[in-house]
């Protein structure tokens, strides 16, 4: 049984900039297009990059929403690392995000990002 390959969505940004921001604990100004094509600007605290099927997502704290959000990298239009570092440690943010996912979804993500 052959399963046809899923389409891979191309990124318009250099994901290396996000990796650097995560390592350095820096905020990122993000130009982002939603599923309908509307573009917004978000100031995020990126804490992890994950791969799901044909897309790659960034797990981050969103200052606009004051909550954890995931952003698909193929919908990112611009990524600009800021001088400001986010105020919490990455390990604490990952722990808080994991607790939120576990409470809402009943899934523990600790092993995924260990």
Residue pairs with C-beta under 8 A, 6 or more apart in sequence:
6 53
6 54
7 54
8 54
9 54
9 55
9 72
9 74
10 74
11 56
11 73
11 74
11 76
12 74
12 76
12 77
13 73
13 76
13 77
13 78
13 79
14 79
15 49
15 56
15 73
17 28
17 79
17 81
18 28
18 46
18 49
18 58
18 73
18 79
19 49
20 26
20 81
21 27
21 28
21 46
21 79
21 81
22 46
22 47
22 48
22 49
22 90
24 81
24 85
25 85
25 86
25 89
25 90
26 81
26 82
26 83
26 84
26 85
26 86
27 43
27 44
27 45
27 63
27 81
27 82
27 84
27 85
27 86
28 43
28 44
28 45
28 46
28 60
28 79
28 80
28 81
28 82
29 41
29 42
29 43
29 78
29 79
29 80
29 82
30 41
30 42
30 43
30 44
30 71
30 76
30 78
30 79
30 80
31 39
31 40
31 41
31 76
31 77
31 78
31 79
32 39
32 40
32 41
32 42
32 71
32 75
32 76
32 77
33 39
33 75
33 76
33 77
34 40
34 75
35 75
39 77
40 64
42 62
42 63
42 64
42 69
42 71
43 62
43 63
43 64
43 82
44 58
44 60
44 61
44 62
44 63
44 69
44 71
45 60
45 61
45 63
45 86
45 88
45 93
46 58
46 59
46 60
47 59
47 60
47 61
47 90
47 93
47 94
47 97
48 58
48 59
48 94
48 97
48 113
49 56
49 57
49 58
49 59
49 73
50 56
50 57
50 58
50 59
50 70
50 112
50 113
51 57
55 72
55 73
55 74
56 72
56 73
56 74
57 70
57 71
57 72
57 73
58 70
58 71
58 73
58 76
59 68
59 69
59 70
59 94
59 97
60 68
60 69
60 70
60 71
61 67
61 68
61 69
61 86
61 88
61 93
62 68
62 69
68 96
68 97
68 100
86 93
94 113
97 109
98 108
98 109
98 110
98 113
101 107
101 108
101 109
102 108
102 109
